[in-house]
Amino acid sequence: LRKRWEQKLAPALKEQWEAVWRDAWVRLLLPSLETDVRVKLKQQADDTSIELFAQNLRQLLLQSPGGGRVVLGLDPAFRTGTKWAVIDGTGRLLVHGVIHPIPPKAKEDEAKQTLRKLIEDHGVEIVAVGNGTASREVHQFVRNWLKEAELAVQHLVVNESGASVYSASELARKEFPDLDLTRRSAISIARRYQDPLAEFVKIDPKSIGVGQYQHDVNQTRLKQSLDRTVESCVNFVGVDLNRASGPLLRYVSGITPTLAQRIVEHRDAQGPFATRQALLEVSGMGPKTFEQAAGFLRIPDSSEPLDASAVHPERYPLVQRIAADHEVSVSELLGNESVVARVDSAKYESDEAGAFTLQDILAELRKPGRDPRADHTTVEFDESVQELSDLKPGMQLNGIVTNVTHFGAFVDIGVHQDGLAHVSELSDRFVKDPLEAVALGQQVKAWVLEVDQERRRIALSLRSDPSTPKRPPSKSGKPKRGVQKNERPEQATQRGEKTEHSEQKQVGRSERFEQKFRSGKPRTSDKRAHPKSGKFTSEKRSDTPKATGDFQTDLATLMEKFNQN
């Protein structure tokens, strides 16, 4: 403003306009700019965090299912005892109760007798222990007793995030009206082993705990993002129509919560659905809704073989035509790799079924009804490591990733405190985004770098050899100095000499400039005449600061003079 307007103003008005400009900047413009910048930065931070939370939730929902096995779920606790519940292969509750295997009551013999009776009477195949309070103590008790009793029963620790929220929900009260909150939590833990997705959808996604500081971001956008993630996961995996609960069905494309409840009520009243077409009998299920939802609903025991696959009913005639052309029935075509491999997809392309649609259909025919989630595996923690004091730097332990953040990943290695693997320690290669190297629920081998007993912090590394130096990122994507690709060693030596020579020249220039600056002598380039005044810049002026010989002092003086001018 000074440069553009001050010269045109009358001398008497300059001071007044100066005050006006300063007041406008300090009182109005600067606070407004600060607010805009803060809002923009907050929005960028929210976007990044919400995206990370959604990715963590997706990995949590798509954890490997254990399948239809008889499971004993344990909800550990010290004072109130460990609540247990046994469910059958379909998730139906069989029996429930409480044991006290650890202090303060420590009724170990009674707990062992109860567990043995449950295993023998109900054929328990696996014991799932929640990872909350007293989890390590109860899991150690179960592990030692199973080894002592020589029973071929598997055991593992299950993520119980949000189990207490579910147990107090309206859905849990309707499902188990005669049970208290703690018994419902044990049932939820057991079901999470069978199918994590089917159990997690009963809980508000924000209550699962998918990341740090999730309550600091925009809650409306967070809920929208997490709901879209749940819906995407449910449709990606597919839903068993005759076993799915209302909360699970409502995430299927095209099905509203009201329609999901009507489907469950129709199934309870009329019995299991025989085919997908029977869905049209449900009140509110119109042709358009059926068109959206049918491809994501499965009926394993249907009289129509394709109802158990991801093939949409609209494509049944196409599959039947393929089977007829190869002289097999549809049921014989499903899973028959030799026949599917001979199918010429170009022959069946049309306006309604293009090349990509046919590729999806053929992939489904090869493995009909295949669960896209990975096979379930369990992690075995080191039995000699139970407390923080048992950890020593240099130990390598089995672990499981419990949380992923922008700065690294938290790993459970079998003690009460999760360790942190910094983003620089996640891989032997450079990692910009932790999700490039690890995923929630992933089993890893972690090296112990440091243990802080006072602050109860554990530093871990997932690199193959933490003692080797880390690789910094390459900005240009090209190799650093050395022998380049297709280059002889003597060429690299010559190139190195040239680089060293140029660096020496640059150092020489810097030294000469500093000597001239310290001496206060003008440079030769300063002796040129000014185009307008004709004066030389080297002429001494009374207001020109003199060099003192100290670089920092002279530089500060010049900057002050520059600001004044």
C-alpha positions as a printed Julia matrix, in Angstrom:
565×3 Matrix{Float64}:
   0.0     0.0     0.0
   2.86    2.36    0.8
   4.56    1.64   -2.5
   1.41    2.09   -4.57
  -0.56    4.86   -2.8
   1.54    6.72   -0.26
   3.45    8.73   -2.83
   0.19   10.05   -4.28
  -1.2    11.22   -0.94
  -0.87   14.64    0.59
   1.7    14.8     3.42
  -1.01   15.68    5.93
  -2.95   12.48    5.11
  -0.06   10.03    5.18
  -0.1     9.44    8.93
  -3.89    9.0     8.97
  -3.85    6.53    6.11
  -0.94    4.69    7.75
  -3.07    4.22   10.87
  -6.04    3.07    8.78
  -3.96    0.49    6.92
  -2.34   -0.81   10.09
  -5.68   -1.13   11.88
  -7.25   -2.93    8.89
  -4.37   -5.38    8.78
  -4.03   -6.08   12.51
  -7.71   -6.04   13.48
  -9.45   -7.43   10.37
  -7.29   -9.01    7.69
  -4.71  -10.91    9.75
  -7.23  -12.63   12.13
  -9.37  -13.57    9.12
  -6.38  -15.06    7.3
  -5.3   -16.96   10.41
  -8.8   -18.4    10.81
  -8.95  -19.47    7.16
  -5.55  -21.13    7.34
  -6.4   -22.95   10.57
  -9.72  -24.18    9.15
  -8.01  -25.43    6.01
  -5.27  -27.2     7.96
  -7.84  -28.75   10.32
  -9.84  -30.01    7.34
  -6.73  -31.53    5.77
  -5.83  -33.22    9.06
  -9.4   -34.53    9.41
  -9.36  -35.94    5.88
  -6.08  -37.76    6.46
  -7.12  -39.12    9.85
 -10.57  -40.22    8.7
  -9.02  -42.04    5.76
  -6.64  -43.84    8.12
  -9.49  -44.75   10.5
 -11.51  -46.15    7.58
  -8.58  -48.27    6.41
  -8.03  -49.6     9.94
 -11.73  -50.45   10.22
 -11.68  -52.25    6.88
  -8.74  -54.4     7.95
 -10.43  -55.15   11.27
 -13.71  -56.18    9.62
 -11.97  -58.35    7.04
 -10.04  -60.38    9.61
  -9.95  -64.1     8.97
 -13.05  -65.99   10.2
 -12.65  -69.14   12.25
 -15.72  -70.81   10.75
 -18.52  -72.86   12.24
 -16.75  -74.46   15.19
 -17.84  -74.95   18.8
 -16.2   -72.11   20.72
 -15.74  -71.36   24.4
 -15.53  -67.59   24.9
 -13.86  -66.17   28.03
 -14.3   -62.58   29.23
 -11.48  -62.18   31.8
 -11.66  -60.15   35.0
  -9.9   -60.14   38.39
 -12.48  -59.29   41.06
 -15.74  -60.45   39.43
 -14.27  -63.58   37.86
 -13.98  -64.75   34.26
 -17.33  -65.06   32.49
 -17.63  -67.89   29.95
 -20.08  -68.9    27.24
 -20.18  -71.87   24.85
 -21.72  -71.44   21.37
 -22.3   -74.03   18.65
 -21.18  -73.82   15.03
 -24.05  -71.47   14.12
 -23.39  -69.03   16.98
 -26.28  -70.25   19.15
 -25.7   -70.03   22.91
 -25.46  -73.4    24.66
 -24.39  -72.7    28.25
 -22.77  -69.91   30.23
 -21.25  -69.3    33.66
 -18.32  -67.87   35.6
 -14.99  -69.22   36.92
 -12.22  -67.75   39.13
  -8.91  -69.11   37.82
  -6.75  -66.16   38.98
  -6.42  -64.03   42.13
  -7.95  -62.63   44.21
 -10.16  -65.75   44.6
  -7.92  -68.11   42.6
 -10.17  -71.2    42.56
  -7.92  -73.02   40.1
  -9.09  -76.6    40.73
 -12.73  -75.64   40.38
 -11.97  -73.73   37.17
 -10.09  -76.71   35.71
 -12.98  -79.06   36.46
 -15.48  -76.67   34.86
 -13.4   -76.28   31.7
 -12.86  -80.04   31.36
 -16.59  -80.71   31.71
 -17.43  -78.08   29.07
 -14.94  -79.52   26.61
 -16.15  -83.09   27.11
 -19.9   -82.34   27.16
 -20.06  -79.89   24.23
 -17.05  -80.83   22.16
 -15.36  -77.45   22.45
 -12.81  -77.07   19.66
 -11.27  -73.72   20.53
 -11.01  -71.37   23.51
 -11.21  -67.63   22.69
  -9.96  -65.24   25.4
 -10.8   -61.52   25.25
  -7.82  -59.17   25.21
  -9.06  -56.86   27.98
  -8.24  -56.72   31.7
  -6.58  -59.89   33.08
  -6.33  -61.31   29.58
  -2.69  -62.4    29.9
  -3.23  -64.11   33.25
  -6.32  -66.02   32.12
  -4.76  -66.99   28.8
  -1.65  -68.26   30.57
  -3.83  -70.32   32.91
  -5.76  -71.84   29.98
  -2.58  -72.52   28.01
  -0.82  -74.23   30.94
  -3.88  -76.29   31.84
  -4.47  -77.53   28.29
  -0.83  -78.58   28.08
  -1.05  -80.25   31.48
  -4.32  -82.06   30.6
  -2.96  -83.03   27.14
  -6.1   -81.83   25.39
  -6.05  -81.09   21.64
  -7.95  -77.82   21.96
  -6.7   -74.62   20.37
  -6.57  -71.33   22.26
  -6.12  -67.72   21.17
  -6.69  -64.1    22.18
  -9.54  -62.24   20.47
  -9.99  -58.47   20.05
 -12.83  -57.49   22.36
 -13.08  -53.81   21.33
 -16.67  -52.64   21.67
 -17.89  -55.83   23.37
 -19.12  -53.86   26.38
 -20.94  -51.45   24.03
 -22.73  -54.36   22.36
 -23.63  -56.02   25.68
 -25.43  -52.86   26.81
 -27.16  -52.22   23.48
 -30.85  -52.65   22.68
 -29.97  -55.41   20.22
 -28.2   -57.47   22.91
 -31.12  -57.0    25.29
 -33.53  -58.3    22.67
 -31.28  -61.23   21.79
 -30.46  -62.25   25.39
 -33.04  -60.64   27.67
 -32.33  -62.96   30.62
 -28.55  -62.46   30.74
 -26.54  -59.71   32.39
 -24.02  -57.53   30.55
 -20.93  -59.59   31.35
 -22.38  -62.85   30.01
 -23.35  -61.12   26.74
 -19.74  -59.95   26.36
 -18.49  -63.54   26.6
 -20.93  -64.56   23.85
 -19.73  -61.71   21.64
 -16.08  -62.73   22.15
 -16.84  -66.32   21.13
 -18.75  -65.19   18.02
 -15.93  -62.89   16.97
 -13.77  -65.91   16.39
 -16.37  -67.52   14.14
 -17.09  -64.41   12.03
 -15.6   -61.05   13.07
 -17.54  -59.15   10.4
 -20.96  -60.44   11.48
 -20.26  -59.47   15.09
 -18.57  -56.09   14.57
 -21.47  -54.74   12.48
 -23.64  -54.89   15.61
 -21.53  -52.11   17.12
 -21.32  -48.43   16.19
 -18.08  -48.24   14.13
 -16.86  -45.3    16.25
 -17.04  -47.52   19.37
 -14.7   -50.17   17.97
 -11.6   -48.01   18.48
 -10.09  -47.84   15.0
  -7.49  -45.15   15.76
  -6.18  -42.5    18.1
  -7.87  -39.1    18.45
 -10.94  -40.21   16.49
 -13.08  -38.02   18.74
 -11.16  -34.9    17.66
 -12.16  -35.06   13.99
 -15.43  -34.02   12.37
 -17.9   -36.57   13.74
 -20.41  -36.31   10.9
 -17.82  -37.0     8.22
 -16.23  -39.73   10.35
 -19.56  -41.55   10.72
 -20.27  -41.3     6.98
 -16.83  -42.66    6.1
 -16.99  -45.55    8.59
 -20.54  -46.49    7.52
 -19.43  -46.59    3.88
 -16.5   -48.79    4.88
 -18.75  -51.25    6.73
 -21.15  -51.41    3.78
 -18.26  -51.99    1.39
 -16.87  -54.84    3.52
 -20.25  -56.54    3.94
 -20.94  -56.47    0.19
 -17.37  -57.57   -0.57
 -17.71  -60.71    1.57
 -21.39  -61.48    0.99
 -24.09  -62.48    3.48
 -25.72  -65.81    4.29
 -29.39  -64.87    3.97
 -30.66  -67.56    6.36
 -28.15  -66.83    9.15
 -27.53  -63.09    8.97
 -28.79  -60.81   11.72
 -30.74  -57.62   11.12
 -27.72  -55.34   11.76
 -25.71  -57.27    9.18
 -28.48  -57.28    6.56
 -28.99  -53.52    6.8
 -25.51  -52.94    5.36
 -26.31  -54.94    2.21
 -26.71  -52.68   -0.81
 -30.33  -51.57   -1.26
 -31.59  -52.9     2.1
 -32.73  -50.38    4.7
 -32.84  -51.08    8.47
 -36.64  -51.43    8.27
 -36.48  -53.9     5.4
 -33.72  -55.86    7.16
 -35.98  -56.28   10.18
 -38.84  -57.44    7.93
 -36.56  -60.05    6.32
 -35.63  -61.43    9.74
 -39.27  -61.5    10.87
 -40.35  -63.25    7.65
 -37.57  -65.81    8.09
 -38.57  -66.47   11.7
 -42.24  -66.87   10.77
 -42.0   -68.76    7.46
 -38.74  -70.6     7.92
 -35.45  -70.29    5.96
 -35.55  -68.89    2.43
 -35.46  -71.7    -0.15
 -34.23  -69.52   -3.04
 -33.29  -65.93   -3.75
 -36.57  -65.42   -5.58
 -38.4   -66.06   -2.29
 -37.12  -62.68   -1.11
 -39.75  -61.02   -3.3
 -42.38  -62.33   -0.87
 -41.08  -60.02    1.87
 -43.12  -56.87    2.31
 -41.17  -53.89    0.94
 -38.85  -55.94   -1.27
 -39.59  -54.57   -4.74
 -37.91  -55.5    -8.06
 -35.4   -52.64   -7.91
 -34.38  -53.41   -4.33
 -34.07  -57.09   -5.23
 -31.91  -56.17   -8.21
 -29.52  -54.22   -5.95
 -29.31  -56.74   -3.1
 -29.66  -60.21   -4.63
 -26.03  -60.54   -5.79
 -24.7   -60.04   -2.25
 -27.02  -62.57   -0.57
 -26.12  -66.27   -0.44
 -28.26  -69.36    0.2
 -25.91  -72.37    0.52
 -28.67  -75.04    0.63
 -30.82  -73.6    -2.17
 -32.35  -75.78   -4.87
 -30.75  -73.38   -7.37
 -26.94  -74.0    -7.25
 -26.12  -70.44   -8.31
 -27.89  -69.03   -5.24
 -24.81  -70.0    -3.21
 -22.51  -67.96   -5.46
 -21.98  -64.27   -6.21
 -23.57  -64.61   -9.66
 -26.53  -62.24   -9.95
 -29.93  -63.82  -10.82
 -29.98  -61.7   -13.99
 -26.99  -63.73  -15.25
 -28.41  -67.18  -14.5
 -29.54  -67.69  -18.15
 -26.01  -66.84  -19.32
 -24.45  -69.41  -16.99
 -27.03  -72.0   -18.01
 -26.17  -71.34  -21.65
 -22.46  -71.81  -20.91
 -23.17  -75.09  -19.13
 -25.37  -76.33  -22.01
 -22.72  -75.45  -24.62
 -20.19  -77.58  -22.73
 -22.68  -80.43  -22.13
 -22.66  -80.22  -18.31
 -25.24  -79.19  -15.75
 -24.9   -75.96  -13.78
 -24.01  -77.86  -10.61
 -21.3   -79.76  -12.52
 -19.97  -76.5   -13.95
 -19.5   -74.89  -10.54
 -15.94  -75.44   -9.3
 -14.97  -77.43  -12.41
 -11.7   -75.77  -13.41
 -11.17  -77.93  -16.49
 -14.53  -76.94  -18.01
 -14.34  -73.27  -17.05
 -10.86  -73.01  -18.57
 -12.29  -74.04  -21.99
 -14.93  -71.29  -21.99
 -14.37  -68.7   -24.72
 -15.57  -65.51  -23.05
 -15.61  -63.56  -26.32
 -18.35  -65.85  -27.6
 -20.71  -64.76  -24.82
 -20.04  -61.01  -24.81
 -23.05  -58.76  -25.38
 -24.32  -55.29  -24.55
 -25.62  -56.52  -21.2
 -22.6   -58.67  -20.27
 -19.26  -57.2   -21.31
 -15.75  -58.59  -21.01
 -15.28  -57.52  -17.38
 -18.62  -58.97  -16.29
 -17.75  -62.29  -17.93
 -14.37  -62.32  -16.2
 -16.09  -61.92  -12.83
 -18.6   -64.67  -13.65
 -15.89  -67.11  -14.73
 -13.84  -66.33  -11.61
 -16.89  -67.07   -9.46
 -17.57  -70.31  -11.36
 -14.04  -71.49  -10.6
 -14.51  -70.99   -6.85
 -18.22  -70.5    -6.14
 -19.09  -68.96   -2.78
 -15.42  -68.47   -1.88
 -14.8   -66.25    1.12
 -12.36  -63.54   -0.02
 -10.93  -63.22    3.48
  -7.67  -64.96    4.31
  -7.56  -68.27    6.16
  -7.54  -68.01    9.94
  -4.23  -68.43   11.76
  -3.26  -67.99   15.41
  -0.18  -66.37   16.9
   1.82  -68.09   19.63
   3.41  -65.68   22.1
   6.66  -66.5    23.87
   5.72  -68.21   27.15
   8.84  -66.89   28.89
   7.72  -63.28   28.36
   4.81  -62.29   30.6
   5.78  -58.92   32.08
   7.56  -55.78   30.93
  10.55  -56.75   33.07
  10.99  -59.96   31.02
  11.82  -57.97   27.88
  15.45  -57.39   26.9
  16.81  -55.43   23.92
  17.74  -57.78   21.1
  14.91  -60.27   21.68
  12.83  -61.34   18.68
   9.2   -62.15   19.51
   5.99  -63.09   17.74
   3.43  -60.33   17.72
   0.23  -59.09   16.18
  -0.49  -55.55   14.94
  -3.19  -53.96   17.08
  -3.27  -50.43   15.67
  -1.79  -48.47   12.74
  -1.1   -44.74   12.86
   0.7   -42.24   10.63
   3.85  -42.47   12.74
   4.04  -46.26   13.05
   2.25  -49.37   14.3
   1.45  -50.76   17.75
   2.23  -54.45   18.22
   1.05  -56.86   20.92
   4.0   -59.11   21.86
   2.43  -60.91   24.8
   2.84  -58.42   27.68
   0.37  -55.97   29.15
   1.7   -53.05   27.11
   1.73  -52.84   23.3
   5.04  -51.87   21.75
   5.51  -49.18   19.09
   7.34  -49.83   15.83
   8.16  -46.45   14.32
   7.45  -45.97   10.61
  11.21  -46.06    9.97
  11.37  -49.53   11.57
   8.5   -51.19    9.71
  10.46  -52.5     6.72
  13.92  -52.82    5.21
  12.83  -50.42    2.47
  11.72  -46.83    2.85
   8.06  -46.59    3.96
   6.09  -43.37    3.61
   2.7   -44.74    4.66
   2.66  -47.41    7.44
  -0.25  -49.16    5.72
   2.13  -50.0     2.87
   4.05  -52.31    5.22
   1.6   -53.6     7.87
  -2.1   -54.17    8.39
  -4.34  -54.39   11.41
  -4.34  -57.96   12.77
  -1.23  -58.96   10.83
   1.14  -61.43   12.49
   4.72  -60.19   12.63
   8.13  -60.94   14.14
   9.35  -57.96   16.16
  12.77  -57.08   17.55
  12.92  -55.36   20.93
  15.01  -52.18   20.59
  14.43  -50.47   23.92
  12.35  -50.91   27.09
  11.47  -47.92   29.28
  10.31  -49.36   32.6
   9.37  -46.01   34.16
   7.15  -44.79   31.3
   6.16  -48.36   30.34
   7.12  -47.95   26.7
   8.5   -50.52   24.31
  10.37  -49.64   21.11
  10.17  -52.36   18.45
  11.48  -52.98   14.95
   9.97  -55.14   12.21
  13.06  -54.97   10.01
  14.94  -58.18    9.26
  18.11  -56.81   10.87
  17.69  -53.64   12.96
  21.48  -53.25   13.32
  21.9   -52.37    9.62
  21.66  -48.66    8.68
  18.31  -47.42    7.43
  17.82  -46.51    3.79
  16.87  -42.86    3.26
  14.37  -42.03    0.5
  15.71  -41.17   -2.92
  14.2   -37.86   -4.09
  14.82  -38.41   -7.77
  14.28  -42.14   -7.73
  17.84  -42.58   -9.08
  20.7   -44.31   -7.27
  23.03  -42.11   -5.25
  26.68  -41.49   -6.06
  28.59  -44.62   -6.87
  28.71  -47.0    -9.78
  25.53  -46.43  -11.75
  23.75  -48.95  -13.93
  25.81  -49.98  -17.02
  28.75  -47.83  -15.83
  32.39  -48.97  -15.52
  34.24  -48.3   -12.23
  36.74  -45.94  -13.93
  33.82  -43.82  -15.22
  32.45  -43.56  -11.7
  35.88  -42.48  -10.45
  36.16  -39.74  -13.09
  32.62  -38.59  -12.32
  33.49  -38.45   -8.62
  36.62  -36.39   -9.3
  34.6   -33.89  -11.35
  32.04  -33.56   -8.59
  34.73  -33.06   -5.97
  36.43  -30.41   -8.14
  33.15  -28.51   -8.59
  32.52  -28.62   -4.86
  35.99  -27.18   -4.18
  35.3   -24.34   -6.65
  32.05  -23.58   -4.89
  33.82  -23.47   -1.5
  36.4   -21.09   -2.99
  33.7   -18.74   -4.2
  32.06  -18.7    -0.76
  35.36  -17.93    0.96
  36.19  -15.06   -1.41
  32.7   -13.57   -0.95
  33.03  -13.69    2.84
  36.5   -12.05    2.72
  35.15   -9.17    0.59
  32.14   -8.78    2.86
  34.31   -8.67    5.98
  36.68   -6.11    4.45
  33.81   -3.78    3.55
  35.13   -3.29    0.0
  32.6    -3.09   -2.81
  32.53   -5.77   -5.45
  33.51   -4.91   -9.02
  29.93   -5.42  -10.12
  28.87   -2.63   -7.75
  30.86    0.01   -9.69
  28.43    0.2   -12.61
  26.62    3.5   -13.16
  22.94    3.71  -12.29
  20.82    4.0   -15.49
  18.8     7.0   -14.21
  21.03    8.98  -11.86
  24.32    8.13  -13.54
  25.92    7.68  -10.09
  28.06    4.73   -9.21
  26.84    2.44   -6.48
  30.32    2.38   -5.0
  30.16    6.05   -3.98
  30.19    6.48   -0.24
  26.94    7.6     1.32
  26.46    8.89    4.82
  23.68    6.38    5.57
  25.61    3.34    4.3
  26.41    1.03    7.22
  30.07    0.31    7.74
  31.33   -3.24    8.03
  32.49   -4.21   11.51
  34.25   -7.4    10.44
  31.74   -9.68   12.23
  29.58  -11.54    9.71
  26.5   -11.98   11.9
  26.53   -8.35   13.1
  26.96   -6.95    9.61
  24.2    -9.16    8.25
  21.79   -8.02   10.96
  22.65   -4.37   10.23
  21.99   -4.82    6.53
  18.66   -6.52    7.17
  17.59   -3.68    9.48
  18.51   -1.13    6.82
  16.65   -3.12    4.19
  13.48   -3.17    6.3
  13.7     0.59    6.85
  13.98    1.27    3.11
